[in-house]
Amino acid sequence: MNRTILHLDLDAFFCSVEETRNPDLRGQPFAVGGQPDERGVVASCSYAARQFGVHSAMPMSRAVRLVPNLIIVSGRHRLYSEVSKQVMDKLHNLTPLVEQISIDEAFLDISNLRDENPERLARRLQADIKNELDLPCSIGIASNKLVAKIATEVGKKSAKKGSPPFGLTIVPAGEEAAFLAPLPANMLWGVGPKTEAKLSELGIHTIGDIARWPEADLAKRFGENGRELANHARGRDDRRIVTEHETKSISQETTFTRDVSDDKSLEKTLRELATEVARSLRKNDLAGKTVKLKIRWPDFTTLTRQTTLPQPTDSDEEIIKTALKLLHDVRKPRQPVRLIGVGVSGLGAPIRQLGLWDTGSEKSRKLQEVVDELQEKFGRDIIHRGELE
Ligand SMILES: [Mg+2]
């Protein structure tokens, strides 16, 4: 069956939100992120700053060298999450088939909105989000997620320099491969710098070059990834939209101002993050089976390690225990760490133990609920939540 997938990505999201709160920023070169002397990175930068080569994830110290009059705005992540939710609510009003993939990006399966012309729908969405929330966004529409997302990126790239792109790119069914063919190979999912270098050695530079290369040879060179490359390069992708409950994960992370190598303080932070995650799970009446640890070393290498538990959990203790074990498996004592995070996914309703012989865990649940309520009332240490756009 032919599907119609819409991919929406807010343009320079954090910066656009800042502009709605402070119109003086409009047209100015500015970046949201940490201070250069605290080794901050650019989380988002305005289109005026992009003209000078500033981009997200760049160290702020470098951004300031490129644009000496760069205005630095500290991130307000709670605000961005609230605004993001307003956008996502709009999308959910259109269809329940929404897959949010980051704070400012989502896929919608609009195949069943048959009587609606996709282009008109996209224009209306862009206008609504602009008029009601004062935010620009770009949209790509195609028969699958892969091509829709690349369509959005292509639309963004063709923007006039210095202003938000407001892109809208529609790839008609049947034209996926032709649309992708001239684009650089690294725009395909799964083509990171290493694969790109290997492809380049073979004389493969565009997505079309990959599509023309014998699939069996790609499989021989790149394994399973090679087959995927061959399919993707032809514009084939049959992944469906996975709605919120299936993908949702609740996580917390923190970036240290200075690398932490002290085992005790690292474990303390991990405990706090895990406690925060468990609290959000209980607040949303959820439990999750998979506990994930994220860790970033001083050289920016980032690892994730996860464990799947036999039963879904929302307990502080269990998440802490699992996260600490993952930490000990991946890190040598006193090894410095730049960022640490804990997440729980595989979410569903918590399993309640109400059996006659099993009141222990129900009791501890009740206790935790009381603790949560108290902390909700009287506040707790604020844990910095870092999300890159
Ligand atoms: Mg964006």
Boltz pocket constraint, residues with backbone or C-beta under 6 A from the ligand:
constraints:
  - pocket:
      binder: B
      contacts: [[A, 9], [A, 10], [A, 11], [A, 12], [A, 13], [A, 104], [A, 105], [A, 389]]
      max_distance: 6.0
